[in-house]
Amino acid sequence: MTGPAHPPPEPGRLRFRLQVLAVWGGLLFAFIAFVAGFDLDLGIVREKMPSLLGLHLTVDGALQGVPLTLLVSVGAMAIALVLGLLAALGKISGNPVAYGVATFYNSFFRGTPLLLQILLIYLGLPQLGPVPAAIPSGIVALALCYGAYLSEIFRAAIVALDQGQWQAGLALGMTRRMVLVQVILPQALRDAIPPVGAMFISMLKDSSLVSVMGLWEIMFLAQSYGRASYRYVEMLLTAAMLYWLLSILLEMGQAVLERRLGAWRKHWS
């Protein structure tokens, strides 16, 4: 008869977890007591919650609330991953054009506020002729900004690998491109998963900035309902709780992925 797949935690570890749980409970109780001092109208929260959760569509059938926030965040992250990888490869390449483009891109989008970038794309492009829709504008702005940050994560993961793998691959008759694609990138991308997950959680929260374009995502709805009812605290706290819950769920998913990644490394090491 085999034992459990995972042994029970040591007494010290279990005690530590219980203490952390107690701290969380105390802080949560203090937070609830603080919020209760605002004399909240929970009726308006119950009334508007279906819209914030995206259970109700807009008048033209478009998404709103949580689904729209997730759509913008996931779409932006997908593009940002590609941009970040290309910029990282440009920064480690010996091509002066690729290096120049990558470093200029990184410098501009890491050196200017995300809100300014959103406004430049959404309000600036119409002066040149094209009038972009709000959702694509928000996705592109977030992707351009976070692609610049992801490029540094990917670059660091690539250069952190043992450079002897390049020589070993070349000695086996592989081209530099083959070594990069078949040997270096798979390892680097695997090592980059934890910080990339953290960046996605950060992007989820920064997606609230696209509310300036009139997108009916969580923040826009919370502000609109608060302004219409003069109950700003209720709506803003509700939005905060939704962002917090989404972040916790993403953190849990990231933790599961990291555990599986660690088990995979242990198995193949």
C-alpha positions as CSV (number, residue, x, y, z in Angstrom):
1,M,0.0,0.0,0.0
2,T,1.5,3.2,-1.1
3,G,1.6,6.4,1.0
4,P,0.0,9.7,0.1
5,A,1.4,11.5,-3.0
6,H,2.2,14.5,-0.9
7,P,3.3,14.1,2.7
8,P,1.4,16.2,5.3
9,P,3.1,19.5,6.1
10,E,5.5,19.7,9.0
11,P,4.0,20.9,12.3
12,G,6.0,24.2,12.0
13,R,4.8,24.8,8.5
14,L,1.2,24.1,9.5
15,R,1.5,26.4,12.5
16,F,2.9,29.1,10.2
17,R,0.0,28.8,7.8
18,L,-2.5,29.0,10.6
19,Q,-0.8,32.2,11.9
20,V,-0.9,33.7,8.5
21,L,-4.6,32.8,8.2
22,A,-5.2,34.5,11.5
23,V,-3.5,37.6,10.4
24,W,-5.5,37.7,7.2
25,G,-8.7,37.2,9.2
26,G,-7.9,40.0,11.6
27,L,-7.0,42.4,8.8
28,L,-10.1,41.5,6.9
29,F,-12.3,42.1,10.0
30,A,-10.6,45.5,10.5
31,F,-11.2,46.4,6.8
32,I,-14.9,45.4,7.0
33,A,-15.3,47.4,10.2
34,F,-13.7,50.4,8.5
35,V,-15.9,50.1,5.5
36,A,-19.0,49.7,7.6
37,G,-18.4,53.2,8.9
38,F,-19.4,54.7,5.6
39,D,-23.1,53.7,6.1
40,L,-23.2,51.9,2.8
41,D,-26.4,51.3,0.8
42,L,-26.0,47.6,-0.1
43,G,-29.2,47.8,-2.0
44,I,-27.6,49.6,-4.9
45,V,-24.8,47.1,-4.9
46,R,-27.2,44.2,-5.3
47,E,-29.0,46.2,-8.0
48,K,-25.9,47.0,-10.1
49,M,-23.9,43.8,-9.5
50,P,-25.4,41.9,-12.4
51,S,-24.3,44.6,-14.8
52,L,-20.8,44.8,-13.3
53,L,-20.5,41.0,-13.6
54,G,-21.5,41.3,-17.2
55,L,-24.8,39.3,-16.9
56,H,-26.5,42.2,-18.7
57,L,-25.4,43.3,-22.1
58,T,-25.3,47.0,-23.2
59,V,-28.2,48.4,-25.3
60,D,-26.4,47.4,-28.5
61,G,-25.6,43.9,-27.2
62,A,-22.0,44.5,-26.5
63,L,-20.1,43.1,-23.5
64,Q,-19.7,45.1,-20.3
65,G,-18.3,44.7,-16.9
66,V,-16.0,41.7,-16.0
67,P,-16.2,40.0,-19.4
68,L,-15.1,43.1,-21.2
69,T,-12.3,43.7,-18.7
70,L,-11.1,40.1,-19.3
71,L,-11.4,40.4,-23.1
72,V,-9.3,43.5,-23.1
73,S,-6.7,42.1,-20.7
74,V,-6.4,38.7,-22.5
75,G,-6.2,40.2,-25.9
76,A,-3.6,42.7,-24.9
77,M,-1.5,40.1,-23.1
78,A,-1.5,37.9,-26.2
79,I,-0.2,40.7,-28.4
80,A,2.2,41.9,-25.6
81,L,3.8,38.4,-25.5
82,V,4.7,38.5,-29.1
83,L,5.9,42.1,-29.0
84,G,8.0,41.4,-25.9
85,L,9.6,38.4,-27.4
86,L,10.5,40.2,-30.6
87,A,11.9,43.2,-28.7
88,A,13.9,40.9,-26.5
89,L,15.4,39.1,-29.5
90,G,16.2,42.5,-31.0
91,K,18.0,43.6,-27.9
92,I,20.3,40.5,-27.8
93,S,20.9,40.5,-31.6
94,G,24.0,41.9,-33.3
95,N,21.9,43.7,-35.9
96,P,22.1,47.5,-35.3
97,V,18.6,48.1,-36.9
98,A,16.9,45.4,-34.7
99,Y,18.7,46.6,-31.6
100,G,17.9,50.3,-32.3
101,V,14.2,49.6,-32.9
102,A,14.0,47.4,-29.8
103,T,15.7,49.8,-27.5
104,F,13.7,52.8,-28.8
105,Y,10.5,50.9,-28.4
106,N,11.4,50.0,-24.8
107,S,12.6,53.4,-23.9
108,F,9.4,55.2,-25.1
109,F,6.8,52.8,-23.8
110,R,8.5,52.3,-20.5
111,G,9.3,56.0,-20.1
112,T,5.8,57.4,-20.7
113,P,2.6,56.9,-18.7
114,L,0.2,54.3,-19.8
115,L,-2.7,56.7,-19.6
116,L,-0.9,59.1,-22.0
117,Q,-0.3,56.2,-24.4
118,I,-4.0,55.3,-24.4
119,L,-5.0,58.9,-25.1
120,L,-2.4,59.3,-27.9
121,I,-3.8,56.2,-29.7
122,Y,-7.5,56.9,-29.1
123,L,-7.5,60.7,-29.5
124,G,-4.3,61.3,-31.5
125,L,-4.8,58.9,-34.4
126,P,-8.1,60.6,-35.6
127,Q,-6.0,63.7,-36.3
128,L,-4.0,61.6,-38.8
129,G,-7.2,60.2,-40.5
130,P,-8.1,56.8,-39.0
131,V,-10.6,56.7,-36.2
132,P,-9.9,53.6,-34.1
133,A,-12.6,51.8,-32.2
134,A,-12.4,51.9,-28.4
135,I,-11.8,48.2,-27.7
136,P,-9.0,47.7,-30.3
137,S,-7.4,51.0,-29.1
138,G,-7.4,49.8,-25.5
139,I,-6.0,46.4,-26.4
140,V,-3.2,47.9,-28.6
141,A,-2.3,50.5,-25.9
142,L,-2.0,47.9,-23.2
143,A,-0.1,45.6,-25.4
144,L,2.4,48.2,-26.5
145,C,3.1,49.2,-23.0
146,Y,3.3,45.8,-21.4
147,G,5.2,44.4,-24.4
148,A,8.1,46.7,-23.5
149,Y,8.2,45.4,-19.9
150,L,7.8,41.8,-21.0
151,S,10.8,42.2,-23.3
152,E,13.1,42.8,-20.3
153,I,11.7,39.6,-18.7
154,F,12.3,37.6,-21.8
155,R,15.8,39.1,-22.3
156,A,16.8,38.4,-18.7
157,A,15.6,34.8,-19.0
158,I,17.6,34.3,-22.2
159,V,20.9,35.8,-21.0
160,A,20.6,34.0,-17.7
161,L,20.9,30.6,-19.4
162,D,24.3,28.9,-19.6
163,Q,25.9,30.4,-22.6
164,G,27.8,27.2,-23.2
165,Q,24.6,25.8,-24.7
166,W,25.2,28.0,-27.7
167,Q,28.7,26.5,-28.3
168,A,27.4,23.0,-27.7
169,G,24.6,23.5,-30.2
170,L,27.0,25.0,-32.8
171,A,29.4,22.1,-32.2
172,L,26.6,19.7,-33.1
173,G,26.2,21.4,-36.4
174,M,23.2,23.5,-35.6
175,T,22.8,27.0,-36.9
176,R,22.5,29.9,-34.4
177,R,18.8,30.2,-35.3
178,M,18.3,26.5,-34.6
179,V,20.0,26.7,-31.3
180,L,17.9,29.8,-30.4
181,V,14.5,28.2,-31.4
182,Q,15.1,24.6,-30.3
183,V,17.3,25.0,-27.3
184,I,17.4,28.5,-25.8
185,L,13.8,29.8,-26.2
186,P,12.0,26.8,-24.7
187,Q,14.1,27.0,-21.5
188,A,13.9,30.8,-21.4
189,L,10.1,31.0,-21.9
190,R,9.6,28.3,-19.2
191,D,11.7,30.3,-16.7
192,A,9.7,33.5,-17.6
193,I,6.3,32.1,-16.8
194,P,6.2,33.3,-13.1
195,P,7.0,37.0,-13.9
196,V,4.8,36.9,-17.0
197,G,1.9,35.8,-14.8
198,A,2.6,38.7,-12.4
199,M,2.6,41.1,-15.4
200,F,-0.8,39.7,-16.5
201,I,-2.2,40.4,-13.0
202,S,-0.8,43.9,-13.2
203,M,-2.3,44.4,-16.7
204,L,-5.7,43.3,-15.4
205,K,-5.7,46.2,-12.9
206,D,-4.3,48.7,-15.4
207,S,-7.1,47.8,-17.8
208,S,-9.2,50.1,-15.7
209,L,-7.5,53.0,-17.5
210,V,-9.3,52.2,-20.7
211,S,-12.4,53.5,-19.0
212,V,-11.4,57.0,-20.2
213,M,-12.4,55.8,-23.7
214,G,-15.9,55.1,-22.6
215,L,-15.6,51.3,-22.6
216,W,-18.2,49.8,-20.3
217,E,-15.7,47.8,-18.2
218,I,-15.7,47.5,-14.4
219,M,-14.2,50.9,-13.6
220,F,-16.4,52.8,-16.1
221,L,-19.6,51.2,-14.8
222,A,-18.6,51.8,-11.2
223,Q,-18.0,55.5,-11.8
224,S,-21.2,55.9,-13.9
225,Y,-23.4,54.2,-11.3
226,G,-21.8,56.1,-8.5
227,R,-22.3,59.4,-10.3
228,A,-25.9,58.7,-11.1
229,S,-26.8,57.6,-7.6
230,Y,-24.4,59.8,-5.6
231,R,-23.2,56.6,-4.0
232,Y,-19.5,56.6,-5.1
233,V,-18.1,54.6,-2.2
234,E,-20.5,51.7,-2.7
235,M,-19.7,51.4,-6.4
236,L,-15.9,52.0,-6.1
237,L,-15.6,49.5,-3.3
238,T,-17.6,47.0,-5.4
239,A,-15.2,47.5,-8.3
240,A,-12.2,47.1,-5.9
241,M,-13.6,43.8,-4.7
242,L,-14.1,42.5,-8.2
243,Y,-10.6,43.4,-9.2
244,W,-9.3,41.9,-6.0
245,L,-11.2,38.7,-6.6
246,L,-10.0,38.4,-10.2
247,S,-6.4,39.0,-9.1
248,I,-6.7,36.3,-6.4
249,L,-8.0,33.8,-8.9
250,L,-5.2,34.6,-11.3
251,E,-2.6,34.3,-8.5
252,M,-4.1,30.9,-7.6
253,G,-3.8,29.8,-11.2
254,Q,-0.2,31.1,-11.4
255,A,0.6,29.2,-8.2
256,V,-0.7,25.9,-9.7
257,L,1.2,26.5,-12.9
258,E,4.4,27.2,-11.0
259,R,4.0,24.0,-8.9
260,R,3.5,22.0,-12.0
261,L,6.5,23.6,-13.6
262,G,8.6,22.9,-10.6
263,A,7.5,19.2,-10.6
264,W,8.4,19.0,-14.3
265,R,11.8,20.4,-13.7
266,K,12.4,18.0,-10.8
267,H,11.3,15.1,-12.9
268,W,13.6,15.9,-15.8
269,S,16.6,17.1,-13.8
